[in-house]
Amino acid sequence: MQVALDSLQHTVLYAVTDPEMSFIYQSIPDLVALVYVEPSTLDDCLARNNSNYLDLKLEGGFATDWQRPGRHGCAKRPGYEEGIPIWKIMGWGWWEGPVHPLGRIWSVAPEDWGHFKHNNGNTYVGYSVEDRCRLTAFVPHAEREHRGLTLAKRADYFTETQSYAWPGLLPKIIDKMPADAKGNKFEIVATAGGKLDGELGVRNLGQFPRDQWLKEVAKSKFMVSHSQSADIH
């Protein structure tokens, strides 16, 4: 989304906490078109008032007492008209459930959950990793290792007890794929955290820093993303 906003010549300001977000908004309210926040930050913003502003968790060291006495808050409400109107706030979450009190239209997600959930999804904005991928040297397909890579951060995604679509699927893929022209047997690798001892026939490379992980992706012929039930993407 940052790339899209930059291409449209929008200015983006970042805040770590909801008081910091309020400070920016109240400094230039007429210039702020939309505010995107994570669910926990939105909850704190909606809850913040004169009685609890010192109790709500803060990160980043932003001062809690910059507002005038008796004027502590974040979201606009009766008696606190200088707050951010709730219709200007968009809840940002990765999952299918709404994260905003105004519902799914104000709940933004990078995944198209409406497609998977029969149009019962949040506002879909999508995402792209093209700029980051351009920083990694391209590996011609013929020079890539004879393998696929799973997009999974946890080793327990590969256990038969998990309700993901992989159990029963990955061993069949590995078994059906022929060797390459050099005789190398096909394999599927993971870069998951935690111990993984060949579950479902997958070899775990372990976790990597981002730049090294992108190189591992570039060396693979395809990527499989994990998903619940029978949804594969």
Buried (B, 14 or more C-beta within 10 A) or exposed (E): BEEEEEEEEEEEEEBEBBBBBBBBBBEEEEEBEEBBBEBEBBBBBBBBBBEEBEEBEBEEEBEBEEBEEEEBBBBBBEEBEEBBBBEBBBBBBEEBEBBBBEEBEBBBBBBBBBEBEEEEBBBEBEEEEEEEEEEBEEBEEEEBBBBBBBBBEBBBBBBEEBEBBBBEBBBEBBEEBEEBEEEEEBBBBBBBBEEBEEBBBBEBBEEEEEEEBBEBBBBBBEEBEBBEEEEEE
